[in-house]
Amino acid sequence: MPHGASLQLKALAGQSFDAKCLAAPADAPFTIAFENVRQAMFGPPHNFSIYTDATATEALFRGKILQNGGKTVYQVDAIPAGVYLFQCDLHPAIMNGVFVVK
């Protein structure tokens, strides 16, 4: 299945993402180029996941965890139009944002 839209996101030092809001087209698969930017010798692992709402109980997508300095391209299946939560599952209280699909 081809993935048309291509997004980028980085996990930065200080346990933050480089964006607080991301957007993708509705009902179409897309990719997210994700990088856990290398920090010191022992930076923390991170991932990227999308949930239906702030309770983070129903995942629409869960990305694999990347170690310090890791890079990947997540392949995400089509998601219906809506406003969702994205987060790092290891640091959800401080690494999160709004994911808009329209």
N, CA, C and O atoms as CSV, one atom per row, in Angstrom:
chain,resi,resn,atom,element,x,y,z
A,1,MET,N,N,0.849,-1.183,0.000
A,1,MET,CA,C,0.000,0.000,0.000
A,1,MET,C,C,0.891,1.241,0.000
A,1,MET,O,O,1.709,1.388,0.908
A,2,PRO,N,N,0.767,2.140,-0.978
A,2,PRO,CA,C,1.606,3.334,-1.013
A,2,PRO,C,C,1.236,4.308,0.098
A,2,PRO,O,O,0.078,4.397,0.507
A,3,HIS,N,N,2.217,5.020,0.567
A,3,HIS,CA,C,2.013,6.028,1.609
A,3,HIS,C,C,2.352,7.382,1.008
A,3,HIS,O,O,3.523,7.679,0.770
A,4,GLY,N,N,1.334,8.213,0.758
A,4,GLY,CA,C,1.501,9.484,0.064
A,4,GLY,C,C,2.135,10.572,0.892
A,4,GLY,O,O,3.269,10.964,0.619
A,5,ALA,N,N,1.443,11.074,1.895
A,5,ALA,CA,C,1.957,12.183,2.693
A,5,ALA,C,C,3.143,11.720,3.527
A,5,ALA,O,O,3.184,10.583,3.998
A,6,SER,N,N,4.104,12.616,3.701
A,6,SER,CA,C,5.296,12.296,4.481
A,6,SER,C,C,5.518,13.379,5.524
A,6,SER,O,O,5.720,14.545,5.186
A,7,LEU,N,N,5.482,12.991,6.788
A,7,LEU,CA,C,5.700,13.911,7.904
A,7,LEU,C,C,7.059,13.641,8.524
A,7,LEU,O,O,7.648,12.581,8.316
A,8,GLN,N,N,7.551,14.605,9.285
A,8,GLN,CA,C,8.811,14.437,10.001
A,8,GLN,C,C,8.622,14.864,11.451
A,8,GLN,O,O,7.895,15.816,11.737
A,9,LEU,N,N,9.280,14.155,12.361
A,9,LEU,CA,C,9.222,14.485,13.776
A,9,LEU,C,C,10.513,14.051,14.436
A,9,LEU,O,O,11.051,12.986,14.133
A,10,LYS,N,N,11.015,14.897,15.353
A,10,LYS,CA,C,12.239,14.570,16.086
A,10,LYS,C,C,11.975,14.614,17.581
A,10,LYS,O,O,11.247,15.474,18.076
A,11,ALA,N,N,12.580,13.672,18.288
A,11,ALA,CA,C,12.607,13.696,19.749
A,11,ALA,C,C,13.917,14.374,20.121
A,11,ALA,O,O,14.991,13.901,19.750
A,12,LEU,N,N,13.834,15.475,20.848
A,12,LEU,CA,C,14.989,16.310,21.149
A,12,LEU,C,C,15.493,16.105,22.577
A,12,LEU,O,O,14.841,15.462,23.400
A,13,ALA,N,N,16.658,16.663,22.845
A,13,ALA,CA,C,17.194,16.666,24.205
A,13,ALA,C,C,16.184,17.365,25.113
A,13,ALA,O,O,15.458,18.256,24.673
A,14,GLY,N,N,16.142,16.968,26.346
A,14,GLY,CA,C,15.197,17.561,27.283
A,14,GLY,C,C,13.829,16.920,27.206
A,14,GLY,O,O,12.863,17.448,27.758
A,15,GLN,N,N,13.734,15.792,26.531
A,15,GLN,CA,C,12.497,15.038,26.399
A,15,GLN,C,C,11.359,15.900,25.864
A,15,GLN,O,O,10.364,16.147,26.546
A,16,SER,N,N,11.537,16.353,24.612
A,16,SER,CA,C,10.492,17.098,23.925
A,16,SER,C,C,10.508,16.725,22.448
A,16,SER,O,O,11.520,16.260,21.924
A,17,PHE,N,N,9.375,16.934,21.784
A,17,PHE,CA,C,9.298,16.789,20.336
A,17,PHE,C,C,9.590,18.148,19.710
A,17,PHE,O,O,9.464,19.180,20.370
A,18,ASP,N,N,9.979,18.151,18.441
A,18,ASP,CA,C,10.219,19.424,17.762
A,18,ASP,C,C,8.931,20.025,17.197
A,18,ASP,O,O,8.984,21.067,16.544
A,19,ALA,N,N,7.778,19.394,17.431
A,19,ALA,CA,C,6.472,19.919,17.012
A,19,ALA,C,C,5.428,19.551,18.061
A,19,ALA,O,O,5.488,18.480,18.665
A,20,LYS,N,N,4.476,20.446,18.266
A,20,LYS,CA,C,3.361,20.175,19.184
A,20,LYS,C,C,2.070,19.881,18.436
A,20,LYS,O,O,1.067,19.498,19.038
A,21,CYS,N,N,2.101,20.064,17.100
A,21,CYS,CA,C,0.935,19.789,16.271
A,21,CYS,C,C,1.407,19.228,14.935
A,21,CYS,O,O,2.315,19.771,14.306
A,22,LEU,N,N,0.779,18.137,14.513
A,22,LEU,CA,C,1.047,17.521,13.216
A,22,LEU,C,C,-0.283,17.353,12.490
A,22,LEU,O,O,-1.337,17.256,13.119
A,23,ALA,N,N,-0.221,17.320,11.149
A,23,ALA,CA,C,-1.439,17.144,10.364
A,23,ALA,C,C,-1.181,16.165,9.227
A,23,ALA,O,O,-0.086,16.114,8.666
A,24,ALA,N,N,-2.205,15.392,8.900
A,24,ALA,CA,C,-2.133,14.420,7.812
A,24,ALA,C,C,-3.486,14.383,7.107
A,24,ALA,O,O,-4.501,14.772,7.685
A,25,PRO,N,N,-3.501,13.914,5.856
A,25,PRO,CA,C,-4.774,13.811,5.145
A,25,PRO,C,C,-5.623,12.657,5.681
A,25,PRO,O,O,-5.103,11.612,6.073
A,26,ALA,N,N,-6.919,12.870,5.687
A,26,ALA,CA,C,-7.847,11.840,6.160
A,26,ALA,C,C,-7.962,10.703,5.160
A,26,ALA,O,O,-7.856,10.895,3.949
A,27,ASP,N,N,-8.180,9.521,5.700
A,27,ASP,CA,C,-8.488,8.329,4.912
A,27,ASP,C,C,-7.424,7.980,3.879
A,27,ASP,O,O,-7.738,7.413,2.833
A,28,ALA,N,N,-6.171,8.314,4.166
A,28,ALA,CA,C,-5.062,7.974,3.273
A,28,ALA,C,C,-3.858,7.587,4.120
A,28,ALA,O,O,-3.569,8.258,5.110
A,29,PRO,N,N,-3.158,6.538,3.762
A,29,PRO,CA,C,-1.949,6.169,4.512
A,29,PRO,C,C,-0.879,7.244,4.361
A,29,PRO,O,O,-0.874,8.000,3.389
A,30,PHE,N,N,0.028,7.304,5.337
A,30,PHE,CA,C,1.110,8.292,5.309
A,30,PHE,C,C,2.322,7.738,6.038
A,30,PHE,O,O,2.249,6.690,6.679
A,31,THR,N,N,3.440,8.452,5.934
A,31,THR,CA,C,4.654,8.054,6.645
A,31,THR,C,C,5.076,9.156,7.597
A,31,THR,O,O,4.761,10.330,7.406
A,32,ILE,N,N,5.801,8.739,8.633
A,32,ILE,CA,C,6.409,9.695,9.564
A,32,ILE,C,C,7.871,9.314,9.713
A,32,ILE,O,O,8.195,8.250,10.241
A,33,ALA,N,N,8.751,10.188,9.246
A,33,ALA,CA,C,10.188,10.001,9.445
A,33,ALA,C,C,10.481,10.478,10.864
A,33,ALA,O,O,10.376,11.669,11.162
A,34,PHE,N,N,10.845,9.548,11.731
A,34,PHE,CA,C,11.040,9.851,13.154
A,34,PHE,C,C,12.501,9.654,13.523
A,34,PHE,O,O,13.127,8.660,13.156
A,35,GLU,N,N,13.028,10.630,14.259
A,35,GLU,CA,C,14.421,10.556,14.709
A,35,GLU,C,C,14.503,10.846,16.201
A,35,GLU,O,O,13.958,11.839,16.682
A,36,ASN,N,N,15.185,9.976,16.922
A,36,ASN,CA,C,15.513,10.220,18.320
A,36,ASN,C,C,16.913,10.830,18.294
A,36,ASN,O,O,17.913,10.111,18.289
A,37,VAL,N,N,16.973,12.151,18.277
A,37,VAL,CA,C,18.230,12.877,18.101
A,37,VAL,C,C,19.227,12.468,19.180
A,37,VAL,O,O,18.911,12.447,20.369
A,38,ARG,N,N,20.434,12.146,18.736
A,38,ARG,CA,C,21.483,11.691,19.660
A,38,ARG,C,C,21.759,12.760,20.710
A,38,ARG,O,O,21.967,13.933,20.400
A,39,GLN,N,N,21.754,12.315,21.960
A,39,GLN,CA,C,22.086,13.158,23.093
A,39,GLN,C,C,23.219,12.482,23.840
A,39,GLN,O,O,23.301,11.253,23.833
A,40,ALA,N,N,24.043,13.194,24.448
A,40,ALA,CA,C,25.075,12.622,25.307
A,40,ALA,C,C,25.290,11.136,25.032
A,40,ALA,O,O,24.856,10.624,24.000
A,41,MET,N,N,25.927,10.481,25.909
A,41,MET,CA,C,26.239,9.075,25.699
A,41,MET,C,C,25.040,8.161,25.966
A,41,MET,O,O,24.898,7.119,25.326
A,42,PHE,N,N,24.190,8.546,26.897
A,42,PHE,CA,C,23.079,7.668,27.294
A,42,PHE,C,C,21.741,8.388,27.235
A,42,PHE,O,O,21.043,8.465,28.246
A,43,GLY,N,N,21.367,8.916,26.072
A,43,GLY,CA,C,20.068,9.570,25.920
A,43,GLY,C,C,18.942,8.559,26.040
A,43,GLY,O,O,19.148,7.370,25.797
A,44,PRO,N,N,17.750,9.017,26.413
A,44,PRO,CA,C,16.627,8.094,26.626
A,44,PRO,C,C,16.009,7.592,25.327
A,44,PRO,O,O,16.121,8.253,24.294
A,45,PRO,N,N,15.364,6.438,25.365
A,45,PRO,CA,C,14.609,5.939,24.213
A,45,PRO,C,C,13.293,6.714,24.079
A,45,PRO,O,O,12.787,7.268,25.055
A,46,HIS,N,N,12.747,6.746,22.856
A,46,HIS,CA,C,11.469,7.418,22.577
A,46,HIS,C,C,10.735,6.667,21.473
A,46,HIS,O,O,11.320,5.848,20.765
A,47,ASN,N,N,9.451,6.958,21.339
A,47,ASN,CA,C,8.668,6.480,20.206
A,47,ASN,C,C,7.616,7.522,19.862
A,47,ASN,O,O,7.569,8.597,20.460
A,48,PHE,N,N,6.779,7.191,18.896
A,48,PHE,CA,C,5.681,8.049,18.452
A,48,PHE,C,C,4.446,7.168,18.328
A,48,PHE,O,O,4.474,6.136,17.657
A,49,SER,N,N,3.362,7.580,18.979
A,49,SER,CA,C,2.101,6.847,18.890
A,49,SER,C,C,0.956,7.847,18.740
A,49,SER,O,O,1.061,8.998,19.161
A,50,ILE,N,N,-0.140,7.385,18.133
A,50,ILE,CA,C,-1.340,8.206,17.952
A,50,ILE,C,C,-2.495,7.528,18.682
A,50,ILE,O,O,-2.715,6.325,18.539
A,51,TYR,N,N,-3.233,8.322,19.471
A,51,TYR,CA,C,-4.367,7.812,20.242
A,51,TYR,C,C,-5.629,8.599,19.910
A,51,TYR,O,O,-5.562,9.734,19.439
A,52,THR,N,N,-6.771,7.986,20.160
A,52,THR,CA,C,-8.054,8.621,19.835
A,52,THR,C,C,-8.303,9.880,20.663
A,52,THR,O,O,-8.953,10.815,20.195
A,53,ASP,N,N,-7.787,9.905,21.897
A,53,ASP,CA,C,-7.998,11.081,22.751
A,53,ASP,C,C,-6.953,11.105,23.869
A,53,ASP,O,O,-6.064,10.256,23.925
A,54,ALA,N,N,-7.079,12.089,24.752
A,54,ALA,CA,C,-6.097,12.316,25.804
A,54,ALA,C,C,-6.021,11.205,26.848
A,54,ALA,O,O,-5.073,11.176,27.633
A,55,THR,N,N,-6.983,10.300,26.881
A,55,THR,CA,C,-6.894,9.189,27.829
A,55,THR,C,C,-5.829,8.180,27.383
A,55,THR,O,O,-5.342,7.388,28.189
A,56,ALA,N,N,-5.478,8.214,26.115
A,56,ALA,CA,C,-4.456,7.317,25.534
A,56,ALA,C,C,-4.770,5.841,25.812
A,56,ALA,O,O,-3.872,5.040,26.074
A,57,THR,N,N,-6.052,5.505,25.749
A,57,THR,CA,C,-6.437,4.110,25.970
A,57,THR,C,C,-6.651,3.349,24.666
A,57,THR,O,O,-6.514,2.126,24.638
A,58,GLU,N,N,-6.986,4.058,23.582
A,58,GLU,CA,C,-7.213,3.403,22.289
A,58,GLU,C,C,-6.209,3.926,21.268
A,58,GLU,O,O,-6.304,5.065,20.811
A,59,ALA,N,N,-5.252,3.083,20.921
A,59,ALA,CA,C,-4.211,3.475,19.970
A,59,ALA,C,C,-4.684,3.305,18.533
A,59,ALA,O,O,-5.285,2.291,18.179
A,60,LEU,N,N,-4.403,4.307,17.717
A,60,LEU,CA,C,-4.615,4.205,16.277
A,60,LEU,C,C,-3.322,3.764,15.599
A,60,LEU,O,O,-3.346,3.155,14.529
A,61,PHE,N,N,-2.204,4.075,16.229
A,61,PHE,CA,C,-0.884,3.669,15.742
A,61,PHE,C,C,0.094,3.692,16.908
A,61,PHE,O,O,0.083,4.622,17.715
A,62,ARG,N,N,0.945,2.666,16.997
A,62,ARG,CA,C,2.021,2.633,17.994
A,62,ARG,C,C,3.325,2.338,17.276
A,62,ARG,O,O,3.482,1.288,16.654
A,63,GLY,N,N,4.252,3.270,17.369
A,63,GLY,CA,C,5.549,3.091,16.728
A,63,GLY,C,C,6.525,2.369,17.637
A,63,GLY,O,O,6.422,2.426,18.862
A,64,LYS,N,N,7.482,1.683,17.005
A,64,LYS,CA,C,8.501,0.986,17.792
A,64,LYS,C,C,9.366,2.002,18.534
A,64,LYS,O,O,9.504,3.150,18.113
A,65,ILE,N,N,9.932,1.562,19.626
A,65,ILE,CA,C,10.787,2.413,20.461
A,65,ILE,C,C,12.173,2.489,19.830
A,65,ILE,O,O,12.750,1.478,19.430
A,66,LEU,N,N,12.694,3.716,19.751
A,66,LEU,CA,C,14.031,3.950,19.208
A,66,LEU,C,C,14.991,4.341,20.319
A,66,LEU,O,O,14.666,5.148,21.190
A,67,GLN,N,N,16.160,3.763,20.271
A,67,GLN,CA,C,17.209,4.123,21.219
A,67,GLN,C,C,17.835,5.458,20.815
A,67,GLN,O,O,17.574,5.969,19.726
A,68,ASN,N,N,18.644,6.002,21.679
A,68,ASN,CA,C,19.352,7.261,21.465
A,68,ASN,C,C,20.038,7.250,20.095
A,68,ASN,O,O,20.835,6.358,19.804
A,69,GLY,N,N,19.727,8.238,19.260
A,69,GLY,CA,C,20.326,8.342,17.939
A,69,GLY,C,C,19.624,7.546,16.861
A,69,GLY,O,O,20.061,7.565,15.710
A,70,GLY,N,N,18.546,6.843,17.195
A,70,GLY,CA,C,17.852,6.004,16.218
A,70,GLY,C,C,16.987,6.794,15.254
A,70,GLY,O,O,16.501,7.877,15.581
A,71,LYS,N,N,16.797,6.238,14.053
A,71,LYS,CA,C,15.936,6.824,13.033
A,71,LYS,C,C,15.096,5.712,12.406
A,71,LYS,O,O,15.545,4.573,12.278
A,72,THR,N,N,13.874,6.062,12.022
A,72,THR,CA,C,13.017,5.114,11.323
A,72,THR,C,C,11.984,5.881,10.507
A,72,THR,O,O,11.811,7.087,10.681
A,73,VAL,N,N,11.311,5.179,9.629
A,73,VAL,CA,C,10.153,5.738,8.929
A,73,VAL,C,C,8.973,4.835,9.277
A,73,VAL,O,O,8.909,3.676,8.868
A,74,TYR,N,N,8.046,5.397,10.039
A,74,TYR,CA,C,6.841,4.667,10.397
A,74,TYR,C,C,5.865,4.703,9.221
A,74,TYR,O,O,5.684,5.750,8.600
A,75,GLN,N,N,5.241,3.575,8.914
A,75,GLN,CA,C,4.198,3.471,7.899
A,75,GLN,C,C,2.860,3.443,8.645
A,75,GLN,O,O,2.577,2.502,9.385
A,76,VAL,N,N,2.058,4.460,8.449
A,76,VAL,CA,C,0.797,4.579,9.185
A,76,VAL,C,C,-0.378,4.365,8.225
A,76,VAL,O,O,-0.458,5.002,7.175
A,77,ASP,N,N,-1.277,3.468,8.596
A,77,ASP,CA,C,-2.470,3.229,7.788
A,77,ASP,C,C,-3.419,4.423,7.870
A,77,ASP,O,O,-3.286,5.271,8.751
A,78,ALA,N,N,-4.356,4.479,6.962
A,78,ALA,CA,C,-5.325,5.574,6.895
A,78,ALA,C,C,-6.055,5.746,8.233
A,78,ALA,O,O,-6.409,4.772,8.897
A,79,ILE,N,N,-6.266,6.997,8.602
A,79,ILE,CA,C,-6.983,7.364,9.828
A,79,ILE,C,C,-8.134,8.281,9.418
A,79,ILE,O,O,-7.947,9.159,8.576
A,80,PRO,N,N,-9.325,8.093,10.001
A,80,PRO,CA,C,-10.448,8.972,9.672
A,80,PRO,C,C,-10.196,10.408,10.140
A,80,PRO,O,O,-9.387,10.648,11.037
A,81,ALA,N,N,-10.890,11.340,9.530
A,81,ALA,CA,C,-10.790,12.747,9.926
A,81,ALA,C,C,-11.100,12.894,11.413
A,81,ALA,O,O,-11.995,12.233,11.939
A,82,GLY,N,N,-10.354,13.760,12.080
A,82,GLY,CA,C,-10.569,14.012,13.497
A,82,GLY,C,C,-9.347,14.670,14.117
A,82,GLY,O,O,-8.338,14.910,13.454
A,83,VAL,N,N,-9.466,14.951,15.391
A,83,VAL,CA,C,-8.369,15.531,16.162
A,83,VAL,C,C,-7.980,14.509,17.218
A,83,VAL,O,O,-8.813,14.066,18.008
A,84,TYR,N,N,-6.709,14.142,17.221
A,84,TYR,CA,C,-6.207,13.059,18.053
A,84,TYR,C,C,-5.021,13.518,18.893
A,84,TYR,O,O,-4.564,14.655,18.779
A,85,LEU,N,N,-4.541,12.631,19.723
A,85,LEU,CA,C,-3.358,12.863,20.561
A,85,LEU,C,C,-2.187,12.089,19.984
A,85,LEU,O,O,-2.347,10.931,19.598
A,86,PHE,N,N,-0.998,12.711,19.916
A,86,PHE,CA,C,0.212,11.928,19.680
A,86,PHE,C,C,1.109,12.071,20.895
A,86,PHE,O,O,1.073,13.086,21.591
A,87,GLN,N,N,1.918,11.046,21.145
A,87,GLN,CA,C,2.786,11.077,22.319
A,87,GLN,C,C,3.926,10.076,22.185
A,87,GLN,O,O,3.901,9.182,21.339
A,88,CYS,N,N,4.921,10.252,23.040
A,88,CYS,CA,C,5.930,9.235,23.286
A,88,CYS,C,C,5.361,8.381,24.415
A,88,CYS,O,O,5.034,8.907,25.478
A,89,ASP,N,N,5.241,7.087,24.201
A,89,ASP,CA,C,4.639,6.229,25.222
A,89,ASP,C,C,5.493,6.100,26.477
A,89,ASP,O,O,4.989,5.718,27.533
A,90,LEU,N,N,6.770,6.412,26.371
A,90,LEU,CA,C,7.645,6.331,27.538
A,90,LEU,C,C,7.631,7.608,28.377
A,90,LEU,O,O,7.979,7.579,29.557
A,91,HIS,N,N,7.229,8.729,27.773
A,91,HIS,CA,C,7.222,10.035,28.458
A,91,HIS,C,C,5.939,10.806,28.092
A,91,HIS,O,O,6.023,11.943,27.627
A,92,PRO,N,N,4.770,10.211,28.292
A,92,PRO,CA,C,3.529,10.813,27.794
A,92,PRO,C,C,3.154,12.146,28.438
A,92,PRO,O,O,2.510,12.974,27.794
A,93,ALA,N,N,3.537,12.371,29.679
A,93,ALA,CA,C,3.148,13.607,30.359
A,93,ALA,C,C,3.843,14.838,29.783
A,93,ALA,O,O,3.304,15.943,29.851
A,94,ILE,N,N,5.040,14.653,29.215
A,94,ILE,CA,C,5.793,15.811,28.712
A,94,ILE,C,C,6.052,15.774,27.209
A,94,ILE,O,O,6.420,16.791,26.622
A,95,MET,N,N,5.865,14.620,26.584
A,95,MET,CA,C,6.098,14.507,25.144
A,95,MET,C,C,4.796,14.131,24.451
A,95,MET,O,O,4.503,12.952,24.255
A,96,ASN,N,N,4.017,15.150,24.082
A,96,ASN,CA,C,2.727,14.909,23.455
A,96,ASN,C,C,2.339,16.104,22.608
A,96,ASN,O,O,2.957,17.166,22.685
A,97,GLY,N,N,1.311,15.916,21.803
A,97,GLY,CA,C,0.814,17.015,20.967
A,97,GLY,C,C,-0.503,16.638,20.310
A,97,GLY,O,O,-1.073,15.579,20.573
A,98,VAL,N,N,-0.966,17.525,19.456
A,98,VAL,CA,C,-2.240,17.358,18.759
A,98,VAL,C,C,-1.956,16.831,17.354
A,98,VAL,O,O,-1.073,17.329,16.655
A,99,PHE,N,N,-2.721,15.813,16.956
A,99,PHE,CA,C,-2.588,15.242,15.623
A,99,PHE,C,C,-3.909,15.469,14.892
A,99,PHE,O,O,-4.931,14.880,15.243
A,100,VAL,N,N,-3.878,16.330,13.874
A,100,VAL,CA,C,-5.071,16.700,13.128
A,100,VAL,C,C,-5.109,15.914,11.823
A,100,VAL,O,O,-4.143,15.916,11.061
A,101,VAL,N,N,-6.217,15.249,11.574
A,101,VAL,CA,C,-6.402,14.512,10.329
A,101,VAL,C,C,-7.618,15.109,9.639
A,101,VAL,O,O,-8.729,15.086,10.170
A,102,LYS,N,N,-7.384,15.653,8.427
A,102,LYS,CA,C,-8.523,16.294,7.712
A,102,LYS,C,C,-8.404,16.108,6.218
A,102,LYS,O,O,-9.261,16.574,5.468
